[in-house]
Amino acid sequence: MTNNLLVRRLVQLGALFLIGDGVMGLLKPRWHSLLWHFGPELMRAATEELAEHPKTARSVYLAEAALGIAVASLQTPEIE
């Protein structure tokens, strides 16, 4: 039981992160993309591309937020 609760909490935390990060990216795509400009070359190249193409970045961030909402809604039982 405790392990199941821990897994559910971690899934909710992941959904919360996806939603929040997606919304922040929608608001300021260039700034938010450059905020994550560190790490391996592949990650830096991806953040540079997102920063240079804000419309594409907004699409990616919208998809990220939508995925977070889907995960949260599938994880949450209906309470009546």
HTML snippet that shows the backbone in 3Dmol.js (N, CA, C, O; Angstrom):
<script src="https://3Dmol.org/build/3Dmol-min.js"></script>
<div id="view" style="width:600px;height:400px;position:relative"></div>
<script>
const pdb = `
ATOM      1  N   MET A   1       0.829  -1.203   0.000  1.00  0.00           N
ATOM      2  CA  MET A   1       0.000   0.000   0.000  1.00  0.00           C
ATOM      3  C   MET A   1       0.868   1.259   0.000  1.00  0.00           C
ATOM      4  O   MET A   1       0.602   2.189  -0.761  1.00  0.00           O
ATOM      5  N   THR A   2       1.886   1.301   0.829  1.00  0.00           N
ATOM      6  CA  THR A   2       2.739   2.475   0.918  1.00  0.00           C
ATOM      7  C   THR A   2       3.493   2.691  -0.391  1.00  0.00           C
ATOM      8  O   THR A   2       3.648   3.829  -0.832  1.00  0.00           O
ATOM      9  N   ASN A   3       3.959   1.617  -1.014  1.00  0.00           N
ATOM     10  CA  ASN A   3       4.674   1.717  -2.284  1.00  0.00           C
ATOM     11  C   ASN A   3       3.762   2.277  -3.372  1.00  0.00           C
ATOM     12  O   ASN A   3       4.194   3.103  -4.175  1.00  0.00           O
ATOM     13  N   ASN A   4       2.503   1.834  -3.405  1.00  0.00           N
ATOM     14  CA  ASN A   4       1.537   2.326  -4.383  1.00  0.00           C
ATOM     15  C   ASN A   4       1.287   3.821  -4.189  1.00  0.00           C
ATOM     16  O   ASN A   4       1.189   4.565  -5.165  1.00  0.00           O
ATOM     17  N   LEU A   5       1.186   4.253  -2.962  1.00  0.00           N
ATOM     18  CA  LEU A   5       0.973   5.670  -2.662  1.00  0.00           C
ATOM     19  C   LEU A   5       2.183   6.492  -3.096  1.00  0.00           C
ATOM     20  O   LEU A   5       2.026   7.593  -3.623  1.00  0.00           O
ATOM     21  N   LEU A   6       3.377   5.972  -2.881  1.00  0.00           N
ATOM     22  CA  LEU A   6       4.587   6.664  -3.286  1.00  0.00           C
ATOM     23  C   LEU A   6       4.641   6.806  -4.808  1.00  0.00           C
ATOM     24  O   LEU A   6       4.988   7.870  -5.321  1.00  0.00           O
ATOM     25  N   VAL A   7       4.304   5.752  -5.516  1.00  0.00           N
ATOM     26  CA  VAL A   7       4.288   5.801  -6.985  1.00  0.00           C
ATOM     27  C   VAL A   7       3.271   6.825  -7.470  1.00  0.00           C
ATOM     28  O   VAL A   7       3.565   7.611  -8.370  1.00  0.00           O
ATOM     29  N   ARG A   8       2.081   6.826  -6.884  1.00  0.00           N
ATOM     30  CA  ARG A   8       1.055   7.792  -7.289  1.00  0.00           C
ATOM     31  C   ARG A   8       1.514   9.224  -7.037  1.00  0.00           C
ATOM     32  O   ARG A   8       1.266  10.109  -7.856  1.00  0.00           O
ATOM     33  N   ARG A   9       2.176   9.452  -5.918  1.00  0.00           N
ATOM     34  CA  ARG A   9       2.675  10.794  -5.615  1.00  0.00           C
ATOM     35  C   ARG A   9       3.767  11.214  -6.597  1.00  0.00           C
ATOM     36  O   ARG A   9       3.814  12.370  -7.019  1.00  0.00           O
ATOM     37  N   LEU A  10       4.636  10.285  -6.958  1.00  0.00           N
ATOM     38  CA  LEU A  10       5.687  10.603  -7.923  1.00  0.00           C
ATOM     39  C   LEU A  10       5.109  10.897  -9.303  1.00  0.00           C
ATOM     40  O   LEU A  10       5.591  11.791  -9.998  1.00  0.00           O
ATOM     41  N   VAL A  11       4.088  10.158  -9.700  1.00  0.00           N
ATOM     42  CA  VAL A  11       3.430  10.418 -10.983  1.00  0.00           C
ATOM     43  C   VAL A  11       2.772  11.792 -10.952  1.00  0.00           C
ATOM     44  O   VAL A  11       2.855  12.536 -11.930  1.00  0.00           O
ATOM     45  N   GLN A  12       2.127  12.136  -9.859  1.00  0.00           N
ATOM     46  CA  GLN A  12       1.504  13.455  -9.738  1.00  0.00           C
ATOM     47  C   GLN A  12       2.555  14.563  -9.767  1.00  0.00           C
ATOM     48  O   GLN A  12       2.336  15.616 -10.366  1.00  0.00           O
ATOM     49  N   LEU A  13       3.682  14.324  -9.126  1.00  0.00           N
ATOM     50  CA  LEU A  13       4.765  15.308  -9.141  1.00  0.00           C
ATOM     51  C   LEU A  13       5.293  15.502 -10.564  1.00  0.00           C
ATOM     52  O   LEU A  13       5.567  16.627 -10.982  1.00  0.00           O
ATOM     53  N   GLY A  14       5.432  14.405 -11.299  1.00  0.00           N
ATOM     54  CA  GLY A  14       5.863  14.498 -12.691  1.00  0.00           C
ATOM     55  C   GLY A  14       4.864  15.268 -13.533  1.00  0.00           C
ATOM     56  O   GLY A  14       5.251  16.100 -14.354  1.00  0.00           O
ATOM     57  N   ALA A  15       3.575  14.995 -13.335  1.00  0.00           N
ATOM     58  CA  ALA A  15       2.531  15.715 -14.077  1.00  0.00           C
ATOM     59  C   ALA A  15       2.564  17.200 -13.738  1.00  0.00           C
ATOM     60  O   ALA A  15       2.430  18.047 -14.620  1.00  0.00           O
ATOM     61  N   LEU A  16       2.742  17.509 -12.466  1.00  0.00           N
ATOM     62  CA  LEU A  16       2.821  18.903 -12.036  1.00  0.00           C
ATOM     63  C   LEU A  16       3.999  19.608 -12.705  1.00  0.00           C
ATOM     64  O   LEU A  16       3.871  20.748 -13.150  1.00  0.00           O
ATOM     65  N   PHE A  17       5.142  18.933 -12.775  1.00  0.00           N
ATOM     66  CA  PHE A  17       6.311  19.508 -13.427  1.00  0.00           C
ATOM     67  C   PHE A  17       6.051  19.746 -14.909  1.00  0.00           C
ATOM     68  O   PHE A  17       6.381  20.809 -15.435  1.00  0.00           O
ATOM     69  N   LEU A  18       5.462  18.765 -15.584  1.00  0.00           N
ATOM     70  CA  LEU A  18       5.187  18.911 -17.018  1.00  0.00           C
ATOM     71  C   LEU A  18       4.239  20.071 -17.284  1.00  0.00           C
ATOM     72  O   LEU A  18       4.458  20.853 -18.209  1.00  0.00           O
ATOM     73  N   ILE A  19       3.195  20.186 -16.485  1.00  0.00           N
ATOM     74  CA  ILE A  19       2.224  21.269 -16.669  1.00  0.00           C
ATOM     75  C   ILE A  19       2.890  22.623 -16.425  1.00  0.00           C
ATOM     76  O   ILE A  19       2.767  23.537 -17.240  1.00  0.00           O
ATOM     77  N   GLY A  20       3.589  22.744 -15.309  1.00  0.00           N
ATOM     78  CA  GLY A  20       4.231  24.015 -14.968  1.00  0.00           C
ATOM     79  C   GLY A  20       5.294  24.426 -15.973  1.00  0.00           C
ATOM     80  O   GLY A  20       5.349  25.583 -16.387  1.00  0.00           O
ATOM     81  N   ASP A  21       6.135  23.482 -16.363  1.00  0.00           N
ATOM     82  CA  ASP A  21       7.190  23.778 -17.332  1.00  0.00           C
ATOM     83  C   ASP A  21       6.584  24.141 -18.684  1.00  0.00           C
ATOM     84  O   ASP A  21       7.068  25.050 -19.359  1.00  0.00           O
ATOM     85  N   GLY A  22       5.530  23.437 -19.080  1.00  0.00           N
ATOM     86  CA  GLY A  22       4.862  23.744 -20.341  1.00  0.00           C
ATOM     87  C   GLY A  22       4.251  25.130 -20.350  1.00  0.00           C
ATOM     88  O   GLY A  22       4.371  25.854 -21.338  1.00  0.00           O
ATOM     89  N   VAL A  23       3.603  25.506 -19.271  1.00  0.00           N
ATOM     90  CA  VAL A  23       2.986  26.839 -19.190  1.00  0.00           C
ATOM     91  C   VAL A  23       4.056  27.927 -19.187  1.00  0.00           C
ATOM     92  O   VAL A  23       3.899  28.950 -19.853  1.00  0.00           O
ATOM     93  N   MET A  24       5.138  27.717 -18.445  1.00  0.00           N
ATOM     94  CA  MET A  24       6.217  28.710 -18.442  1.00  0.00           C
ATOM     95  C   MET A  24       6.797  28.879 -19.847  1.00  0.00           C
ATOM     96  O   MET A  24       7.104  29.995 -20.267  1.00  0.00           O
ATOM     97  N   GLY A  25       6.946  27.766 -20.570  1.00  0.00           N
ATOM     98  CA  GLY A  25       7.446  27.833 -21.929  1.00  0.00           C
ATOM     99  C   GLY A  25       6.493  28.528 -22.879  1.00  0.00           C
ATOM    100  O   GLY A  25       6.924  29.201 -23.815  1.00  0.00           O
ATOM    101  N   LEU A  26       5.198  28.368 -22.644  1.00  0.00           N
ATOM    102  CA  LEU A  26       4.205  29.061 -23.470  1.00  0.00           C
ATOM    103  C   LEU A  26       4.268  30.571 -23.260  1.00  0.00           C
ATOM    104  O   LEU A  26       4.103  31.339 -24.207  1.00  0.00           O
ATOM    105  N   LEU A  27       4.505  30.990 -22.035  1.00  0.00           N
ATOM    106  CA  LEU A  27       4.536  32.416 -21.723  1.00  0.00           C
ATOM    107  C   LEU A  27       5.766  33.114 -22.301  1.00  0.00           C
ATOM    108  O   LEU A  27       5.652  34.172 -22.921  1.00  0.00           O
ATOM    109  N   LYS A  28       6.934  32.523 -22.097  1.00  0.00           N
ATOM    110  CA  LYS A  28       8.195  33.128 -22.547  1.00  0.00           C
ATOM    111  C   LYS A  28       9.080  32.037 -23.132  1.00  0.00           C
ATOM    112  O   LYS A  28       9.998  31.562 -22.463  1.00  0.00           O
ATOM    113  N   PRO A  29       8.817  31.629 -24.381  1.00  0.00           N
ATOM    114  CA  PRO A  29       9.526  30.472 -24.938  1.00  0.00           C
ATOM    115  C   PRO A  29      11.038  30.664 -25.067  1.00  0.00           C
ATOM    116  O   PRO A  29      11.801  29.747 -24.762  1.00  0.00           O
ATOM    117  N   ARG A  30      11.475  31.824 -25.508  1.00  0.00           N
ATOM    118  CA  ARG A  30      12.916  32.039 -25.666  1.00  0.00           C
ATOM    119  C   ARG A  30      13.622  32.038 -24.319  1.00  0.00           C
ATOM    120  O   ARG A  30      14.619  31.337 -24.142  1.00  0.00           O
ATOM    121  N   TRP A  31      13.126  32.803 -23.387  1.00  0.00           N
ATOM    122  CA  TRP A  31      13.736  32.892 -22.061  1.00  0.00           C
ATOM    123  C   TRP A  31      13.748  31.526 -21.378  1.00  0.00           C
ATOM    124  O   TRP A  31      14.757  31.124 -20.799  1.00  0.00           O
ATOM    125  N   HIS A  32      12.626  30.820 -21.447  1.00  0.00           N
ATOM    126  CA  HIS A  32      12.520  29.532 -20.775  1.00  0.00           C
ATOM    127  C   HIS A  32      13.435  28.495 -21.421  1.00  0.00           C
ATOM    128  O   HIS A  32      14.035  27.681 -20.719  1.00  0.00           O
ATOM    129  N   SER A  33      13.547  28.516 -22.724  1.00  0.00           N
ATOM    130  CA  SER A  33      14.436  27.575 -23.406  1.00  0.00           C
ATOM    131  C   SER A  33      15.892  27.814 -23.015  1.00  0.00           C
ATOM    132  O   SER A  33      16.630  26.866 -22.748  1.00  0.00           O
ATOM    133  N   LEU A  34      16.300  29.073 -22.982  1.00  0.00           N
ATOM    134  CA  LEU A  34      17.675  29.383 -22.619  1.00  0.00           C
ATOM    135  C   LEU A  34      17.966  29.110 -21.149  1.00  0.00           C
ATOM    136  O   LEU A  34      19.121  28.916 -20.771  1.00  0.00           O
ATOM    137  N   LEU A  35      16.936  29.094 -20.324  1.00  0.00           N
ATOM    138  CA  LEU A  35      17.121  28.763 -18.907  1.00  0.00           C
ATOM    139  C   LEU A  35      17.681  27.352 -18.754  1.00  0.00           C
ATOM    140  O   LEU A  35      18.437  27.078 -17.822  1.00  0.00           O
ATOM    141  N   TRP A  36      17.311  26.463 -19.666  1.00  0.00           N
ATOM    142  CA  TRP A  36      17.737  25.058 -19.605  1.00  0.00           C
ATOM    143  C   TRP A  36      18.931  24.793 -20.514  1.00  0.00           C
ATOM    144  O   TRP A  36      19.183  23.643 -20.871  1.00  0.00           O
ATOM    145  N   HIS A  37      19.662  25.823 -20.891  1.00  0.00           N
ATOM    146  CA  HIS A  37      20.809  25.698 -21.802  1.00  0.00           C
ATOM    147  C   HIS A  37      22.055  25.274 -21.017  1.00  0.00           C
ATOM    148  O   HIS A  37      22.893  26.105 -20.669  1.00  0.00           O
ATOM    149  N   PHE A  38      22.163  23.972 -20.744  1.00  0.00           N
ATOM    150  CA  PHE A  38      23.341  23.416 -20.075  1.00  0.00           C
ATOM    151  C   PHE A  38      23.363  21.918 -20.345  1.00  0.00           C
ATOM    152  O   PHE A  38      22.426  21.372 -20.929  1.00  0.00           O
ATOM    153  N   GLY A  39      24.412  21.270 -19.927  1.00  0.00           N
ATOM    154  CA  GLY A  39      24.491  19.824 -20.065  1.00  0.00           C
ATOM    155  C   GLY A  39      25.136  19.377 -21.361  1.00  0.00           C
ATOM    156  O   GLY A  39      25.934  20.106 -21.951  1.00  0.00           O
ATOM    157  N   PRO A  40      24.786  18.171 -21.805  1.00  0.00           N
ATOM    158  CA  PRO A  40      25.397  17.614 -23.013  1.00  0.00           C
ATOM    159  C   PRO A  40      25.105  18.464 -24.255  1.00  0.00           C
ATOM    160  O   PRO A  40      24.148  19.238 -24.286  1.00  0.00           O
ATOM    161  N   GLU A  41      25.936  18.305 -25.254  1.00  0.00           N
ATOM    162  CA  GLU A  41      25.813  19.087 -26.486  1.00  0.00           C
ATOM    163  C   GLU A  41      24.436  18.941 -27.126  1.00  0.00           C
ATOM    164  O   GLU A  41      23.880  19.924 -27.617  1.00  0.00           O
ATOM    165  N   LEU A  42      23.882  17.742 -27.128  1.00  0.00           N
ATOM    166  CA  LEU A  42      22.570  17.516 -27.725  1.00  0.00           C
ATOM    167  C   LEU A  42      21.500  18.364 -27.030  1.00  0.00           C
ATOM    168  O   LEU A  42      20.644  18.953 -27.690  1.00  0.00           O
ATOM    169  N   MET A  43      21.553  18.423 -25.709  1.00  0.00           N
ATOM    170  CA  MET A  43      20.571  19.217 -24.957  1.00  0.00           C
ATOM    171  C   MET A  43      20.754  20.710 -25.228  1.00  0.00           C
ATOM    172  O   MET A  43      19.778  21.443 -25.387  1.00  0.00           O
ATOM    173  N   ARG A  44      22.002  21.152 -25.278  1.00  0.00           N
ATOM    174  CA  ARG A  44      22.258  22.573 -25.577  1.00  0.00           C
ATOM    175  C   ARG A  44      21.791  22.933 -26.982  1.00  0.00           C
ATOM    176  O   ARG A  44      21.234  24.011 -27.193  1.00  0.00           O
ATOM    177  N   ALA A  45      22.012  22.041 -27.944  1.00  0.00           N
ATOM    178  CA  ALA A  45      21.567  22.289 -29.319  1.00  0.00           C
ATOM    179  C   ALA A  45      20.044  22.377 -29.384  1.00  0.00           C
ATOM    180  O   ALA A  45      19.501  23.219 -30.100  1.00  0.00           O
ATOM    181  N   ALA A  46      19.357  21.515 -28.643  1.00  0.00           N
ATOM    182  CA  ALA A  46      17.888  21.535 -28.638  1.00  0.00           C
ATOM    183  C   ALA A  46      17.363  22.830 -28.034  1.00  0.00           C
ATOM    184  O   ALA A  46      16.419  23.419 -28.562  1.00  0.00           O
ATOM    185  N   THR A  47      17.962  23.282 -26.935  1.00  0.00           N
ATOM    186  CA  THR A  47      17.489  24.524 -26.314  1.00  0.00           C
ATOM    187  C   THR A  47      17.779  25.725 -27.209  1.00  0.00           C
ATOM    188  O   THR A  47      16.990  26.669 -27.247  1.00  0.00           O
ATOM    189  N   GLU A  48      18.899  25.704 -27.927  1.00  0.00           N
ATOM    190  CA  GLU A  48      19.198  26.793 -28.864  1.00  0.00           C
ATOM    191  C   GLU A  48      18.162  26.844 -29.986  1.00  0.00           C
ATOM    192  O   GLU A  48      17.694  27.921 -30.356  1.00  0.00           O
ATOM    193  N   GLU A  49      17.809  25.687 -30.521  1.00  0.00           N
ATOM    194  CA  GLU A  49      16.802  25.637 -31.584  1.00  0.00           C
ATOM    195  C   GLU A  49      15.454  26.160 -31.082  1.00  0.00           C
ATOM    196  O   GLU A  49      14.783  26.924 -31.776  1.00  0.00           O
ATOM    197  N   LEU A  50      15.068  25.753 -29.891  1.00  0.00           N
ATOM    198  CA  LEU A  50      13.795  26.232 -29.337  1.00  0.00           C
ATOM    199  C   LEU A  50      13.837  27.743 -29.115  1.00  0.00           C
ATOM    200  O   LEU A  50      12.853  28.439 -29.365  1.00  0.00           O
ATOM    201  N   ALA A  51      14.973  28.244 -28.649  1.00  0.00           N
ATOM    202  CA  ALA A  51      15.102  29.685 -28.412  1.00  0.00           C
ATOM    203  C   ALA A  51      15.037  30.473 -29.720  1.00  0.00           C
ATOM    204  O   ALA A  51      14.512  31.586 -29.748  1.00  0.00           O
ATOM    205  N   GLU A  52      15.566  29.901 -30.801  1.00  0.00           N
ATOM    206  CA  GLU A  52      15.573  30.590 -32.100  1.00  0.00           C
ATOM    207  C   GLU A  52      14.229  30.504 -32.820  1.00  0.00           C
ATOM    208  O   GLU A  52      13.959  31.306 -33.714  1.00  0.00           O
ATOM    209  N   HIS A  53      13.393  29.555 -32.447  1.00  0.00           N
ATOM    210  CA  HIS A  53      12.098  29.353 -33.107  1.00  0.00           C
ATOM    211  C   HIS A  53      10.976  29.337 -32.067  1.00  0.00           C
ATOM    212  O   HIS A  53      10.521  28.266 -31.667  1.00  0.00           O
ATOM    213  N   PRO A  54      10.529  30.510 -31.628  1.00  0.00           N
ATOM    214  CA  PRO A  54       9.544  30.566 -30.546  1.00  0.00           C
ATOM    215  C   PRO A  54       8.204  29.915 -30.884  1.00  0.00           C
ATOM    216  O   PRO A  54       7.548  29.375 -29.994  1.00  0.00           O
ATOM    217  N   LYS A  55       7.789  29.954 -32.135  1.00  0.00           N
ATOM    218  CA  LYS A  55       6.505  29.320 -32.478  1.00  0.00           C
ATOM    219  C   LYS A  55       6.608  27.807 -32.338  1.00  0.00           C
ATOM    220  O   LYS A  55       5.691  27.162 -31.828  1.00  0.00           O
ATOM    221  N   THR A  56       7.706  27.249 -32.784  1.00  0.00           N
ATOM    222  CA  THR A  56       7.933  25.813 -32.611  1.00  0.00           C
ATOM    223  C   THR A  56       8.041  25.479 -31.127  1.00  0.00           C
ATOM    224  O   THR A  56       7.494  24.480 -30.662  1.00  0.00           O
ATOM    225  N   ALA A  57       8.754  26.329 -30.391  1.00  0.00           N
ATOM    226  CA  ALA A  57       8.909  26.111 -28.948  1.00  0.00           C
ATOM    227  C   ALA A  57       7.546  26.117 -28.267  1.00  0.00           C
ATOM    228  O   ALA A  57       7.284  25.282 -27.401  1.00  0.00           O
ATOM    229  N   ARG A  58       6.686  27.038 -28.643  1.00  0.00           N
ATOM    230  CA  ARG A  58       5.352  27.074 -28.030  1.00  0.00           C
ATOM    231  C   ARG A  58       4.576  25.794 -28.319  1.00  0.00           C
ATOM    232  O   ARG A  58       3.836  25.308 -27.463  1.00  0.00           O
ATOM    233  N   SER A  59       4.740  25.252 -29.508  1.00  0.00           N
ATOM    234  CA  SER A  59       4.074  23.988 -29.833  1.00  0.00           C
ATOM    235  C   SER A  59       4.597  22.860 -28.947  1.00  0.00           C
ATOM    236  O   SER A  59       3.825  22.044 -28.444  1.00  0.00           O
ATOM    237  N   VAL A  60       5.900  22.823 -28.764  1.00  0.00           N
ATOM    238  CA  VAL A  60       6.505  21.797 -27.908  1.00  0.00           C
ATOM    239  C   VAL A  60       6.024  21.967 -26.467  1.00  0.00           C
ATOM    240  O   VAL A  60       5.667  20.987 -25.812  1.00  0.00           O
ATOM    241  N   TYR A  61       6.015  23.190 -25.978  1.00  0.00           N
ATOM    242  CA  TYR A  61       5.591  23.440 -24.596  1.00  0.00           C
ATOM    243  C   TYR A  61       4.092  23.177 -24.411  1.00  0.00           C
ATOM    244  O   TYR A  61       3.672  22.731 -23.344  1.00  0.00           O
ATOM    245  N   LEU A  62       3.295  23.446 -25.427  1.00  0.00           N
ATOM    246  CA  LEU A  62       1.869  23.128 -25.351  1.00  0.00           C
ATOM    247  C   LEU A  62       1.670  21.618 -25.258  1.00  0.00           C
ATOM    248  O   LEU A  62       0.856  21.141 -24.468  1.00  0.00           O
ATOM    249  N   ALA A  63       2.410  20.876 -26.060  1.00  0.00           N
ATOM    250  CA  ALA A  63       2.327  19.417 -26.015  1.00  0.00           C
ATOM    251  C   ALA A  63       2.777  18.895 -24.648  1.00  0.00           C
ATOM    252  O   ALA A  63       2.198  17.946 -24.119  1.00  0.00           O
ATOM    253  N   GLU A  64       3.799  19.513 -24.089  1.00  0.00           N
ATOM    254  CA  GLU A  64       4.288  19.122 -22.765  1.00  0.00           C
ATOM    255  C   GLU A  64       3.219  19.353 -21.701  1.00  0.00           C
ATOM    256  O   GLU A  64       2.974  18.482 -20.866  1.00  0.00           O
ATOM    257  N   ALA A  65       2.588  20.512 -21.727  1.00  0.00           N
ATOM    258  CA  ALA A  65       1.534  20.810 -20.764  1.00  0.00           C
ATOM    259  C   ALA A  65       0.348  19.867 -20.950  1.00  0.00           C
ATOM    260  O   ALA A  65      -0.233  19.399 -19.971  1.00  0.00           O
ATOM    261  N   ALA A  66      -0.011  19.589 -22.196  1.00  0.00           N
ATOM    262  CA  ALA A  66      -1.123  18.676 -22.473  1.00  0.00           C
ATOM    263  C   ALA A  66      -0.815  17.271 -21.965  1.00  0.00           C
ATOM    264  O   ALA A  66      -1.693  16.598 -21.425  1.00  0.00           O
ATOM    265  N   LEU A  67       0.425  16.828 -22.134  1.00  0.00           N
ATOM    266  CA  LEU A  67       0.824  15.517 -21.614  1.00  0.00           C
ATOM    267  C   LEU A  67       0.714  15.487 -20.095  1.00  0.00           C
ATOM    268  O   LEU A  67       0.242  14.504 -19.523  1.00  0.00           O
ATOM    269  N   GLY A  68       1.142  16.550 -19.447  1.00  0.00           N
ATOM    270  CA  GLY A  68       1.025  16.630 -17.986  1.00  0.00           C
ATOM    271  C   GLY A  68      -0.419  16.592 -17.530  1.00  0.00           C
ATOM    272  O   GLY A  68      -0.741  15.935 -16.540  1.00  0.00           O
ATOM    273  N   ILE A  69      -1.290  17.288 -18.241  1.00  0.00           N
ATOM    274  CA  ILE A  69      -2.714  17.288 -17.897  1.00  0.00           C
ATOM    275  C   ILE A  69      -3.301  15.895 -18.102  1.00  0.00           C
ATOM    276  O   ILE A  69      -4.098  15.429 -17.289  1.00  0.00           O
ATOM    277  N   ALA A  70      -2.906  15.231 -19.191  1.00  0.00           N
ATOM    278  CA  ALA A  70      -3.409  13.880 -19.451  1.00  0.00           C
ATOM    279  C   ALA A  70      -2.960  12.913 -18.364  1.00  0.00           C
ATOM    280  O   ALA A  70      -3.757  12.110 -17.880  1.00  0.00           O
ATOM    281  N   VAL A  71      -1.694  12.984 -17.979  1.00  0.00           N
ATOM    282  CA  VAL A  71      -1.184  12.103 -16.919  1.00  0.00           C
ATOM    283  C   VAL A  71      -1.919  12.364 -15.613  1.00  0.00           C
ATOM    284  O   VAL A  71      -2.318  11.425 -14.925  1.00  0.00           O
ATOM    285  N   ALA A  72      -2.101  13.636 -15.267  1.00  0.00           N
ATOM    286  CA  ALA A  72      -2.784  13.971 -14.020  1.00  0.00           C
ATOM    287  C   ALA A  72      -4.239  13.510 -14.040  1.00  0.00           C
ATOM    288  O   ALA A  72      -4.739  13.000 -13.038  1.00  0.00           O
ATOM    289  N   SER A  73      -4.913  13.683 -15.159  1.00  0.00           N
ATOM    290  CA  SER A  73      -6.326  13.300 -15.211  1.00  0.00           C
ATOM    291  C   SER A  73      -6.503  11.795 -15.212  1.00  0.00           C
ATOM    292  O   SER A  73      -7.482  11.295 -14.658  1.00  0.00           O
ATOM    293  N   LEU A  74      -5.584  11.058 -15.818  1.00  0.00           N
ATOM    294  CA  LEU A  74      -5.676   9.603 -15.806  1.00  0.00           C
ATOM    295  C   LEU A  74      -5.335   9.039 -14.426  1.00  0.00           C
ATOM    296  O   LEU A  74      -5.844   7.989 -14.033  1.00  0.00           O
ATOM    297  N   GLN A  75      -4.491   9.728 -13.715  1.00  0.00           N
ATOM    298  CA  GLN A  75      -4.047   9.267 -12.395  1.00  0.00           C
ATOM    299  C   GLN A  75      -5.083   9.570 -11.306  1.00  0.00           C
ATOM    300  O   GLN A  75      -5.134   8.871 -10.294  1.00  0.00           O
ATOM    301  N   THR A  76      -5.887  10.578 -11.500  1.00  0.00           N
ATOM    302  CA  THR A  76      -6.816  11.051 -10.470  1.00  0.00           C
ATOM    303  C   THR A  76      -8.171  10.368 -10.594  1.00  0.00           C
ATOM    304  O   THR A  76      -8.819  10.481 -11.634  1.00  0.00           O
ATOM    305  N   PRO A  77      -8.614   9.658  -9.555  1.00  0.00           N
ATOM    306  CA  PRO A  77      -9.927   9.026  -9.626  1.00  0.00           C
ATOM    307  C   PRO A  77     -11.046  10.054  -9.464  1.00  0.00           C
ATOM    308  O   PRO A  77     -10.869  11.104  -8.846  1.00  0.00           O
ATOM    309  N   GLU A  78     -12.191   9.723 -10.033  1.00  0.00           N
ATOM    310  CA  GLU A  78     -13.362  10.579  -9.870  1.00  0.00           C
ATOM    311  C   GLU A  78     -13.915  10.405  -8.460  1.00  0.00           C
ATOM    312  O   GLU A  78     -14.083   9.278  -7.994  1.00  0.00           O
ATOM    313  N   ILE A  79     -14.196  11.502  -7.788  1.00  0.00           N
ATOM    314  CA  ILE A  79     -14.781  11.461  -6.447  1.00  0.00           C
ATOM    315  C   ILE A  79     -16.156  12.098  -6.525  1.00  0.00           C
ATOM    316  O   ILE A  79     -16.302  13.248  -6.939  1.00  0.00           O
ATOM    317  N   GLU A  80     -17.145  11.349  -6.130  1.00  0.00           N
ATOM    318  CA  GLU A  80     -18.523  11.871  -6.200  1.00  0.00           C
ATOM    319  C   GLU A  80     -19.100  12.056  -4.835  1.00  0.00           C
ATOM    320  O   GLU A  80     -20.246  12.485  -4.702  1.00  0.00           O
TER     321      GLU A  80
END
`;
const viewer = $3Dmol.createViewer("view");
viewer.addModel(pdb, "pdb");
viewer.setStyle({}, {cartoon: {color: "spectrum"}});
viewer.zoomTo();
viewer.render();
</script>
